[in-house]
Amino acid sequence: MFKNLFACLMAAATLASVSTVDAIASDRYGQRPPVVVGDSLTAPWINQLGRRTRVVAPISGAPSMRQVAPVQQGAAVNGRRIIRYAQPQAQPVSINRQAAQQSRQMDPRFLPQVVDYQTKEKPGSIVIDTNERFLYLVMANGKAKRYGVGVGKPGFEWAGTHTVSSKKEWPSWTPPKEMIAREAAKGHYLPNHMEGGPANPLGARALYLGSTLYRIHGTNAPWTIGYAVSSGCIRMRNEDVIDLYGRVGVGTKVRVI
């Protein structure tokens, strides 16, 4: 009898223990305790892991990481503190230098190419469209080789027809007195004379137009091609004016429109 009673008591105790464990487990996982994040997680070595956002001990049913909006360091989302690992900052780059490099890139549409071109001018003639900033070397069969050019700035535009009176490689430059005075008034002081070379603003080649002071010439500032920047001369990239120089001779007709 005592053995049966003891067995019944043991069974009842076992059932009570299981119920208590289930209750504790249910309570433990039913409502999780708050998570405390130590300062060690913001230690410098953590900052080298790269920029990302981490939710510590996410709550069941919380939005996924892709749905969590950016938050500030130490802010709380759904009752949990957020740690943002800092991205190591790259070495600073000069914004001015980047802007200067970008501004010195010529628009690709001004690169030389053969195009369809209808004109009454004979093959071998040159037509310069100062509005479009293109120079056309007329070819046969309605074609032309087109080059991008820089043209006269406002107040220095001109139009007319001339012939190539002379050609020079790596020409020297003697600025007119009017140009020297005009630039000096702006604080830019020009030399009275400059020998030919890479630093010379006339570039690698020059085609002189009639008896005027105008020329088709190269430039040491190729990023100005496509713009109205000169004092009336037609400027080209050095490689382009060298190509044109080899294709035309003295006496070539040049029409500027």
C-alpha positions as CSV (number, residue, x, y, z in Angstrom):
1,M,0.0,0.0,0.0
2,F,2.8,2.4,0.9
3,K,4.6,1.5,-2.3
4,N,1.5,2.4,-4.4
5,L,1.1,5.7,-2.5
6,F,4.7,6.6,-3.0
7,A,4.5,5.8,-6.7
8,C,1.4,8.0,-7.0
9,L,3.1,10.9,-5.2
10,M,6.2,10.6,-7.5
11,A,4.1,10.7,-10.6
12,A,2.3,13.7,-9.4
13,A,5.6,15.5,-8.6
14,T,6.9,14.7,-12.1
15,L,3.8,16.1,-13.8
16,A,4.1,19.3,-11.7
17,S,7.7,19.6,-12.6
18,V,7.1,19.3,-16.3
19,S,4.3,21.8,-16.1
20,T,6.5,24.3,-14.2
21,V,9.3,23.9,-16.8
22,D,6.8,24.4,-19.6
23,A,5.5,27.5,-17.9
24,I,9.0,28.9,-17.4
25,A,10.0,28.1,-21.0
26,S,6.8,29.7,-22.2
27,D,7.5,32.8,-20.1
28,R,11.2,32.9,-21.2
29,Y,10.5,32.8,-24.9
30,G,7.2,34.5,-24.9
31,Q,8.6,37.8,-23.9
32,R,12.3,38.3,-24.4
33,P,14.3,40.4,-21.9
34,P,15.9,43.7,-23.2
35,V,19.3,43.3,-24.8
36,V,22.1,45.5,-23.4
37,V,24.8,46.4,-25.9
38,G,28.2,47.1,-24.4
39,D,30.5,49.9,-25.5
40,S,33.0,47.2,-26.8
41,L,30.9,46.8,-29.9
42,T,31.9,50.3,-31.0
43,A,35.6,49.6,-30.5
44,P,37.9,50.8,-33.3
45,W,38.3,47.2,-34.6
46,I,34.5,47.0,-35.2
47,N,34.7,50.2,-37.3
48,Q,36.9,48.4,-39.8
49,L,34.2,45.9,-40.7
50,G,32.6,48.2,-43.2
51,R,29.4,50.2,-43.3
52,R,26.2,48.2,-42.4
53,T,23.3,48.3,-40.0
54,R,22.7,45.5,-37.5
55,V,19.6,44.8,-35.4
56,V,20.7,43.2,-32.1
57,A,18.5,40.3,-31.0
58,P,15.7,40.9,-33.6
59,I,12.1,40.4,-32.5
60,S,10.1,37.7,-34.2
61,G,8.0,39.3,-36.9
62,A,10.1,42.4,-37.1
63,P,10.8,43.9,-40.6
64,S,13.7,42.4,-42.5
65,M,17.0,44.3,-42.8
66,R,16.0,45.6,-46.3
67,Q,12.9,47.2,-44.8
68,V,14.7,48.9,-41.9
69,A,15.2,52.6,-42.6
70,P,18.7,54.1,-41.8
71,V,19.0,55.1,-38.2
72,Q,21.4,56.9,-36.0
73,Q,24.0,55.3,-33.8
74,G,22.3,54.1,-30.5
75,A,18.7,54.6,-31.7
76,A,16.1,52.0,-31.0
77,V,14.0,50.0,-33.4
78,N,11.2,47.8,-32.1
79,G,12.7,48.1,-28.6
80,R,16.2,47.1,-29.7
81,R,19.2,49.3,-29.9
82,I,20.9,49.7,-33.3
83,I,24.6,49.7,-33.9
84,R,25.9,51.3,-37.1
85,Y,29.4,50.2,-38.0
86,A,31.3,53.2,-39.3
87,Q,33.0,52.9,-42.8
88,P,36.6,53.9,-42.7
89,Q,36.9,57.1,-44.5
90,A,39.0,57.1,-47.7
91,Q,41.7,59.6,-48.2
92,P,40.2,63.0,-49.2
93,V,40.4,63.9,-52.9
94,S,40.6,67.4,-54.1
95,I,37.2,68.4,-55.4
96,N,38.8,71.2,-57.3
97,R,41.2,68.8,-59.0
98,Q,38.4,66.5,-60.0
99,A,36.4,69.4,-61.4
100,A,39.4,70.6,-63.3
101,Q,40.0,67.2,-64.8
102,Q,36.4,66.9,-65.9
103,S,36.3,70.3,-67.4
104,R,39.4,69.4,-69.5
105,Q,37.7,66.5,-71.2
106,M,36.6,67.3,-74.8
107,D,33.1,66.4,-75.8
108,P,33.5,63.2,-78.0
109,R,31.2,64.7,-80.7
110,F,34.0,67.0,-81.6
111,L,36.4,64.2,-82.5
112,P,37.2,63.9,-86.2
113,Q,34.9,61.8,-88.4
114,V,33.8,61.5,-92.0
115,V,30.2,62.7,-92.4
116,D,27.7,63.4,-95.2
117,Y,28.0,67.0,-96.2
118,Q,26.3,68.8,-99.1
119,T,28.1,72.0,-100.3
120,K,28.8,73.9,-103.5
121,E,32.5,74.1,-102.5
122,K,34.9,71.9,-104.4
123,P,36.7,68.9,-102.8
124,G,39.8,70.1,-101.0
125,S,38.1,73.3,-99.8
126,I,37.5,74.1,-96.1
127,V,34.3,75.3,-94.6
128,I,34.2,76.4,-91.0
129,D,30.8,76.7,-89.3
130,T,31.4,78.9,-86.3
131,N,27.9,78.4,-84.8
132,E,28.2,74.6,-84.8
133,R,32.0,74.7,-84.0
134,F,32.9,72.4,-86.8
135,L,35.5,72.6,-89.6
136,Y,34.7,70.6,-92.8
137,L,37.3,69.4,-95.2
138,V,35.2,68.9,-98.3
139,M,35.6,65.5,-100.0
140,A,34.1,63.9,-103.1
141,N,30.7,62.3,-103.3
142,G,28.9,64.4,-100.8
143,K,31.3,63.6,-97.9
144,A,33.5,65.7,-95.7
145,K,36.0,65.1,-92.9
146,R,34.7,67.0,-89.9
147,Y,36.8,68.3,-87.0
148,G,35.8,70.1,-83.8
149,V,37.1,73.6,-83.4
150,G,37.2,76.5,-81.0
151,V,36.1,79.8,-82.4
152,G,36.0,83.6,-81.6
153,K,34.4,84.6,-78.3
154,P,31.6,87.1,-78.3
155,G,32.8,90.4,-79.9
156,F,35.4,88.5,-81.9
157,E,33.2,86.6,-84.4
158,W,33.8,87.0,-88.1
159,A,32.9,85.5,-91.4
160,G,34.4,85.6,-94.9
161,T,36.4,83.8,-97.5
162,H,40.2,83.6,-97.7
163,T,42.9,81.3,-98.9
164,V,45.7,79.6,-97.0
165,S,48.6,82.0,-97.6
166,S,51.3,80.1,-95.6
167,K,51.8,77.1,-93.4
168,K,54.1,76.7,-90.4
169,E,55.1,73.9,-88.1
170,W,55.4,74.8,-84.4
171,P,54.8,78.5,-85.2
172,S,56.1,81.3,-83.0
173,W,53.6,83.8,-81.6
174,T,53.7,87.5,-81.5
175,P,50.6,88.8,-79.9
176,P,49.2,92.1,-81.4
177,K,49.6,95.2,-79.2
178,E,45.9,95.5,-78.9
179,M,45.7,92.0,-77.4
180,I,48.5,92.6,-75.0
181,A,46.8,95.8,-73.8
182,R,43.4,94.1,-73.6
183,E,44.7,91.2,-71.5
184,A,46.8,93.4,-69.3
185,A,43.6,95.3,-68.3
186,K,42.3,91.9,-67.0
187,G,45.5,91.2,-65.1
188,H,46.9,88.8,-67.8
189,Y,50.3,89.7,-69.0
190,L,51.3,88.3,-72.4
191,P,54.8,88.0,-73.7
192,N,55.8,90.2,-76.6
193,H,57.0,87.1,-78.4
194,M,57.0,83.4,-77.8
195,E,58.9,80.8,-79.8
196,G,57.1,77.7,-81.0
197,G,56.8,74.7,-78.8
198,P,54.4,72.7,-76.6
199,A,53.7,75.7,-74.3
200,N,52.9,78.0,-77.3
201,P,49.2,78.7,-77.6
202,L,49.4,78.3,-81.4
203,G,50.1,74.6,-80.9
204,A,51.8,72.3,-83.4
205,R,50.7,73.8,-86.7
206,A,49.3,77.0,-88.2
207,L,47.5,77.8,-91.5
208,Y,47.5,81.5,-92.1
209,L,44.5,83.0,-93.8
210,G,45.2,85.6,-96.5
211,S,46.7,88.8,-95.1
212,T,44.7,88.7,-91.9
213,L,45.9,88.0,-88.4
214,Y,43.6,85.0,-88.3
215,R,44.9,81.4,-88.4
216,I,43.7,77.9,-88.2
217,H,46.1,76.6,-85.5
218,G,46.6,74.0,-82.8
219,T,46.3,74.7,-79.1
220,N,47.9,73.8,-75.8
221,A,44.4,73.8,-74.3
222,P,42.5,71.1,-76.1
223,W,39.6,71.1,-73.6
224,T,38.6,74.5,-75.2
225,I,37.5,72.8,-78.4
226,G,33.8,73.3,-79.0
227,Y,33.7,76.7,-77.3
228,A,33.9,80.3,-78.3
229,V,37.1,81.3,-76.5
230,S,39.6,82.8,-79.0
231,S,40.3,86.3,-80.3
232,G,39.0,85.2,-83.8
233,C,41.4,82.4,-84.7
234,I,40.1,78.9,-85.4
235,R,41.8,76.5,-83.0
236,M,42.0,72.7,-83.2
237,R,43.6,69.9,-81.2
238,N,47.2,69.4,-82.1
239,E,46.7,66.0,-83.5
240,D,43.8,67.3,-85.6
241,V,45.6,70.3,-87.0
242,I,48.6,68.1,-87.9
243,D,46.2,65.8,-89.8
244,L,44.6,68.8,-91.6
245,Y,48.0,70.4,-92.3
246,G,49.1,67.3,-94.2
247,R,45.9,67.3,-96.3
248,V,45.8,70.9,-97.6
249,G,48.3,73.2,-99.2
250,V,48.9,76.9,-99.8
251,G,46.1,78.3,-101.9
252,T,43.3,76.2,-100.3
253,K,40.0,78.1,-100.1
254,V,38.7,78.6,-96.6
255,R,35.1,79.9,-96.1
256,V,34.1,80.9,-92.6
257,I,30.3,81.1,-91.9
